[in-house]
Amino acid sequence: MEKIGEFTIFVFNCEKMILGKKERDYRIRVARITKVNIKHNNINVPDGYEVDHIFPVSYGELLGLPPHVIADINNLQIITKEDNSKKSNKCDSIPLFIQQYMLGITKEELDRRSKIRKKLGIEIAKKNGVYKGRKLGASETREQFLSKPKIKEVVRLLEEGMKCKHISQQLNIHVNTVTKVRKYINGE
């Protein structure tokens, strides 16, 4: 033993023992959450198959990701035992939701960025004379809207008590159009 190494080895061994315990605890928590997710989503694992974490548990522990992220249903796949043992802890790609978690990007932030990109695209299209938006003065009054034959049918079905979703499916029009008609006839 080296003089400096003696103390270092002792500390290193203690850290290794603690890490080993933490690692086991992490794997146990991931396994418990995974089982709950499988049961909650009514996933049936046939004989000869196993549930595999696409992004390995060992990587999640190494990167400090919470167990619920690694045990998420989107990170699970059912593969044969043979394929699972071949895969080991290999990872070809990181699932998008884990990337987003790691980057701290929320859905709202992604939506906000998407809206900005759309606005920029419209501005560029307008500058290039390509934009085909609604023509000026193309709006219609309530009376004009409600006098259309298909809209009259929507009104009739709404008065019969049919749900918006069913009307939308039956008449092959968007549910938002049916909702708009309902608001118009209710005076909203």
Beta strands, then each sheet from edge to edge (+ up, - down):
strand 1: 49-53
strand 2: 76-80
sheet 1: 1+ 2-
end
